[in-house]
Each structure stands twice: as structure tokens, then as C-alpha cells.
Amino acid sequence: MVTLPPDDHLKEHMSHFRPGPQVLNDFSSGFFLISAPHVCGGSDSPSLVVVVPSVVYHWEIRAAIRATWGSPARGKLWPGHTHRLSVKLVFVFGVTDKNGSRDLREESQRYGDIVQGDFHDNYRNLSIKTAAALQWSDTHCPGAKHVLKVDEDTFVNIPLLMEVLDYMTSLKLKFVLGHRHSSVRPRVARAGRWAVDHALYK
């Protein structure tokens, strides 16, 4: 277990991080409008499930991911490797408009890797999109050893990542990998794209 150093700022604002009285985002039955049910179907549980939050009109980016670093999820061999990697890949969306939802249904029928949750897909709801991605992984790929949430403008060296994950797993620890910000006060923007209202965070 990791013990975080004392943080006076965090202590002072702890009420913002405690669960509230009501459920704000209900991921119950019917939340997923498109659920990619066959991604983790079958008897084999994948070593890695990759969830990529995406935007409806970024179809060229999704095509590039499927053709390059995401191709092992489609049964392709990674260049220079002779064995298939146990990887699954989905793209996660909320709801934009009727045309966008129709396009996603068509893309889902073609590739089977589209997940759409019943929430408004905008920048402010990125936390809901991330939570939906984790909920989908837990529900539809419960036997997966690892889950990677990665932005669509990223290139992932899948074999190298799996080596790291295998090593970490061999240590018999539960872990979360990522960049750790320590001894840093959160910057709170009050204007523009990243604006946080005072009512949400004082």
C-alpha cells in the first residue's frame, strides 16, 4: 500500500473528494447504447483491454489505430513478432446527435469495437467517458488481466507494454501505472475550455 505524504491543501478541501449522497452517473442496465458484446467473448480472457475515448468524426484516427498499433487486437502480428498478442481494443463515445449515432452504429457493425454510453459527449464529460470505459471493461471483459485507457493521439508499443505488465504482475502487486504528480497544488482554471465553476470546486 502506498502512503501519500501529508498535503495541507488536500486536507483543507477534502469535502470535495468524499462521495456525495446521490449517484450522479448511473452505469446500470441500459446505459450502454452500443456495447461491443463480442470483443471479449469466448473462453479466453485477454491479457490487455485497451479503451480509447474517441470523437465521432475522428474516423481516420480510428482507422490509423486499427491499422497500426491496435492491429494485434484484430489478430495481426506485431512487426518482428511470431506470436499473437492477447489484446482487445474498443473506442468509447457518448451521444452527440442522430447522425453521429447512426454513423457509430454502422462503424460498430463493420468493426465490432465501438462502445457508446448514454451521456452527452462533450469535453466537460470526459470524466464520465473515462468512468464509462472502466465500467464497460469490468462488465464485458471481467477476466482481463489489465486495462489501458489511452488517448487517440498516442502510439502504444503493445509488446513492450505487455513486457512491463508481465514483470509488474510477477511481483504479485496490485498496481496502477501512470505519471504521478506529487507535492503539486492543482491548478484551477476559471475561464476558457478548462473552466471550473466556484460552485463545483471553491
C-alpha positions, -999 to +999 in steps of 0.1 A: +000+000+000+013+035-009+011+062+017+008+096+003+027+124+020+006+149+041-009+176+019-024+206+037-042+217+006-059+183+002-069+182+039-084+217+036-105+207+006-112+170+014-150+175+013-148+178-025-133+143-027-158+124-005-188+106-020-220+126-021-254+115-011-267+107-046-254+087-076-245+112-103-236+087-131-256+056-131-240+029-153-268+004-147-286-017-173-293+002-205-266+028-200-246+013-230-264+021-262-237+002-282-218-024-261-194-043-283-205-076-266-183-099-287-150-081-281-142-103-251-164-132-259-152-168-259-133-187-233-100-169-235-096-138-213-073-111-228-041-101-212-049-064-221-080-045-229-073-011-245-101+016-242-097+047-264-120+077-258-128+090-293-149+116-311-174+106-338-159+124-367-123+112-359-129+081-381-095+085-398-077+084-365-096+052-355-087+037-389-050+045-383-051+029-348-067-002-362-041-005-389-010+002-367-005-002-330-041-015-325-038-042-351-029-070-327-065-067-314-076-076-349-055-108-349-025-093-367+011-099-358+032-071-344+062-065-368+091-087-358+070-110-335+060-145-343+032-149-318-002-132-315-007-109-286-037-113-263-051-078-268-086-063-272-095-028-283-126-006-281-133+031-288-156+048-264-182+075-271-211+094-256-241+107-276-237+137-300-266+138-325-287+114-346-263+114-375-233+107-352-252+078-335-261+064-369-225+066-381-213+048-349-239+020-354-226+015-389-190+015-377-199-009-350-215-033-374-183-032-395-156-034-368-174-045-336-152-023-315-175+006-307-189+014-272-214+042-267-227+053-234-259+072-227-244+106-218-237+138-237-204+136-255-185+168-248-152+180-233-168+186-199-179+150-196-145+134-202-146+121-166-179+103-173-164+089-206-134+075-187-157+060-159-179+045-186-148+029-203-137+014-170-173+002-162-175-014-197-142-032-192-153-045-158-187-057-171-178-070-206-142-082-200-142-093-164-114-118-169-089-093-185-056-090-166-051-054-174-069-023-187-053+005-206-071+038-211-052+058-237-060+089-258-064+085-295-034+108-303-010+083-287+011+055-302+014+025-279+042-001-282+020-030-273+047-057-269+069-035-247+039-025-226+029-062-221+065-070-210+062-043-184+028-055-173+041-091-171+070-080-149+048-059-126+024-089-123+053-112-114+058-090-083+024-101-072+012-065-065-019-046-075-008-015-093-018+015-114+007+028-139+009+064-150+026+097-142+024+107-106+021+143-097+035+148-062+037+180-040+018+199-066-012+221-059-039+216-085-043+245-109-079+255-112-089+274-143-118+297-141-121+307-177-120+290-211-121+254-221-110+241-187-131+264-166-143+250-132-172+268-116-167+280-080-198+260-070-181+228-081-147+235-066-141+265-044 
